[in-house]
Amino acid sequence: MATVIAVFAHPDDETFICGGTLAKLAGTGHRVVLVCATLGEMGRRLGIPPIATRESIGQIRERELRAACEALGVQRLELLGLRDKTLEIQPQGEVADRVLRILQGEAPSAVITFHDPLGGHPDHCAIGRIATEAFSRYQATPAGGGARLFYVSFGEGAEAFRRFAQPVLAAVQVDVSGYKSEKLRAFRAHRTQSQLDRSLWGSDRRGTERMGNREYFIQTMGPRLKQATSLLDE
């Protein structure tokens, strides 16, 4: 079985963006590792009604993240402990060193992260740059030669990535229709962040119906996939 590592900025990124894919990978026997750079402690949402304060939100979001990881089947959570909304001013090389050590220890077949600048949020773009640097260095080692790098896509399509002189090896659509229940549980685990969306807190059926059946990724590095329906050659 393969190992897949997702590298994101905040608790809930993993669920909102590719929770179905992570659950599917875990559910089919693969090892899923999540690297989360911050605790999202500068976020505005504290729950409805508030269940956190400005002082406690970081600790609460960490607990929420751990519960979401359990729902998705994530087997290892690595917290980098960086301050929320500061990733763009962190020493990129030093943080990339830390991510590289995780890659070297786990020997992943695939790494998922944000694209810079298509990630939008400054922290998303910064962790994308960091993860890309770490992956590039890992890929240059004997152990990393067969690994693939994927950027999450928000529906922009391959042309959006090509505008930034980004090589597109594959535009991947993962069918996650069988893993909506796991994704819904993870959404609900992130209570402070998801309560604003009432559809997630009604019936399970209503919550899962709201979710799309596919999640999208762009492969930019590594061996070309045999088929564009999975992050792995299965």
C-alpha positions in Angstrom: 0.0 0.0 0.0 1.1 3.6 -0.7 1.6 6.6 1.5 0.0 10.0 0.6 1.0 13.2 2.5 -1.2 16.3 2.5 0.5 19.6 3.4 -1.9 22.4 4.3 -2.0 25.6 6.3 -5.0 25.4 8.6 -7.2 22.9 10.4 -10.2 22.3 8.1 -8.2 22.8 4.9 -7.9 19.0 4.6 -11.7 18.5 5.0 -13.1 21.3 2.9 -10.7 20.7 0.0 -10.0 17.0 -0.3 -11.6 15.2 2.6 -13.3 12.7 0.4 -10.1 11.8 -1.3 -8.2 11.4 1.9 -11.0 9.2 3.3 -11.0 7.1 0.1 -7.3 6.6 0.2 -7.5 5.5 3.9 -10.6 3.4 3.2 -8.8 1.5 0.5 -5.8 0.6 2.7 -3.4 3.4 2.0 -1.5 5.4 4.7 -2.6 9.0 4.9 -0.4 11.6 6.6 -1.5 15.2 7.2 1.0 18.1 7.9 -0.8 21.2 9.2 1.3 24.4 9.5 -0.8 26.4 12.0 -3.8 26.0 14.3 -5.8 28.7 12.6 -5.8 30.7 15.8 -6.4 34.0 14.1 -9.6 32.9 12.4 -12.8 34.8 13.1 -15.2 32.0 13.6 -15.6 30.8 17.2 -18.7 28.7 16.8 -22.5 29.5 16.9 -23.0 30.2 19.7 -19.4 30.8 20.5 -17.6 27.7 22.1 -14.2 29.4 22.0 -12.5 32.6 23.0 -9.7 34.4 21.2 -7.4 32.8 23.8 -8.7 29.2 23.5 -9.5 29.0 19.8 -6.1 27.4 18.9 -6.5 24.6 21.4 -10.1 24.0 20.4 -9.2 23.9 16.7 -6.4 21.4 17.4 -9.0 19.1 19.1 -11.3 19.6 16.1 -8.6 18.7 13.7 -7.7 15.5 15.5 -11.3 14.5 15.5 -11.6 15.3 11.8 -8.5 13.2 11.1 -10.1 10.3 12.9 -13.2 10.6 10.8 -11.2 10.7 7.6 -8.8 7.8 8.6 -5.7 10.0 8.7 -3.0 7.9 10.4 -0.5 10.5 11.3 -1.0 14.2 12.0 2.1 16.4 12.1 1.7 19.9 13.5 4.4 22.4 12.5 3.3 24.9 15.2 3.7 28.0 13.1 1.6 31.1 13.8 -1.5 31.6 11.8 -1.4 34.4 9.2 2.4 34.5 9.3 3.5 31.8 6.9 4.5 34.2 4.1 7.1 35.7 6.4 8.4 32.5 7.8 11.9 31.4 6.6 10.8 29.2 3.7 14.0 27.1 3.6 13.9 26.2 7.3 10.2 25.2 7.2 10.8 23.3 4.0 13.6 21.4 5.8 11.1 20.3 8.4 8.6 19.1 5.7 11.4 17.4 3.8 12.3 15.3 6.9 8.7 14.2 7.1 8.8 13.2 3.5 12.0 11.3 3.9 10.6 9.4 6.9 7.4 8.5 5.2 8.5 7.9 1.6 5.2 9.1 0.1 4.0 8.1 -3.4 2.1 11.4 -3.6 2.1 14.8 -2.0 -0.9 17.2 -2.0 -0.7 20.9 -1.3 -1.9 24.3 -2.5 -0.7 26.1 -5.6 0.9 29.6 -5.4 -0.9 31.8 -6.4 -4.1 29.8 -7.1 -4.4 28.9 -3.4 -5.7 32.4 -2.8 -5.1 32.9 0.9 -1.6 34.1 1.7 -1.0 31.2 4.1 -2.2 28.7 1.5 0.2 30.1 -1.1 3.0 30.1 1.4 2.6 26.5 2.5 2.3 25.6 -1.2 5.7 27.1 -1.9 7.2 25.4 1.1 5.7 22.0 0.2 6.8 22.4 -3.4 10.4 23.2 -2.4 10.4 20.2 0.0 9.0 17.9 -2.6 11.5 19.1 -5.2 14.4 18.3 -2.9 12.8 14.9 -2.0 12.3 14.0 -5.6 16.0 14.5 -6.3 16.8 11.7 -3.9 16.8 8.0 -4.8 13.8 7.4 -2.6 11.7 10.2 -4.1 12.2 9.6 -7.8 8.8 8.0 -8.3 6.8 10.4 -6.2 4.2 12.7 -7.6 3.2 16.3 -6.6 -0.5 17.3 -6.8 -2.0 20.8 -6.3 -5.6 21.0 -5.2 -7.8 22.5 -7.8 -10.9 24.6 -7.2 -12.3 23.9 -10.6 -9.9 26.3 -12.5 -8.8 23.5 -14.9 -5.4 22.9 -16.3 -5.3 26.1 -18.3 -5.2 28.2 -15.1 -2.1 26.4 -14.0 -0.4 26.7 -17.4 -0.9 30.5 -17.2 1.7 30.4 -14.5 4.2 28.4 -16.7 3.2 25.3 -14.7 3.6 22.0 -16.5 0.4 19.9 -16.3 1.0 16.2 -16.4 -2.6 15.2 -15.4 -5.9 16.8 -14.4 -7.2 14.3 -11.9 -10.9 13.9 -10.9 -11.3 11.6 -7.9 -14.8 10.0 -7.5 -15.6 10.5 -3.8 -19.3 9.7 -3.9 -18.8 6.7 -1.6 -17.0 8.7 1.1 -19.4 11.6 1.7 -20.4 10.3 5.1 -16.7 10.4 6.3 -16.3 13.9 4.9 -19.5 15.1 6.6 -18.3 13.7 10.0 -15.0 15.6 9.5 -16.9 18.8 8.6 -18.9 18.5 11.8 -15.7 17.8 13.8 -14.6 21.3 12.7 -17.5 22.7 14.7 -16.3 26.3 15.1 -15.7 26.6 11.4 -18.7 24.7 9.9 -21.6 25.8 12.1 -22.2 28.8 9.9 -23.3 26.4 7.1 -26.6 25.1 8.4 -26.9 22.4 5.6 -24.1 20.5 7.3 -25.9 20.4 10.6 -29.3 19.2 9.5 -30.0 15.6 8.4 -27.1 13.5 7.2 -28.8 13.1 3.9 -29.0 16.9 3.4 -25.4 17.3 4.5 -24.0 14.7 2.0 -26.3 15.9 -0.8 -24.6 19.3 -0.6 -21.2 17.8 -1.4 -19.8 17.3 -4.8 -19.1 13.8 -6.1 -15.6 14.6 -7.3 -12.5 16.4 -6.0 -10.0 17.8 -8.4 -6.2 17.9 -8.5 -3.5 18.9 -11.0 -0.3 16.8 -11.2 2.8 18.9 -12.0 5.8 16.8 -11.0 6.7 13.1 -11.0 5.9 10.2 -13.4 2.8 10.7 -15.5 -0.3 8.9 -14.1 -1.7 6.0 -16.0 -5.2 7.2 -15.5 -6.6 10.5 -14.2 -9.0 9.1 -11.7 -6.7 8.6 -8.7 -3.6 10.1 -7.2 -2.0 6.6 -7.4 -1.4 4.1 -10.1 -3.7 1.3 -8.8 
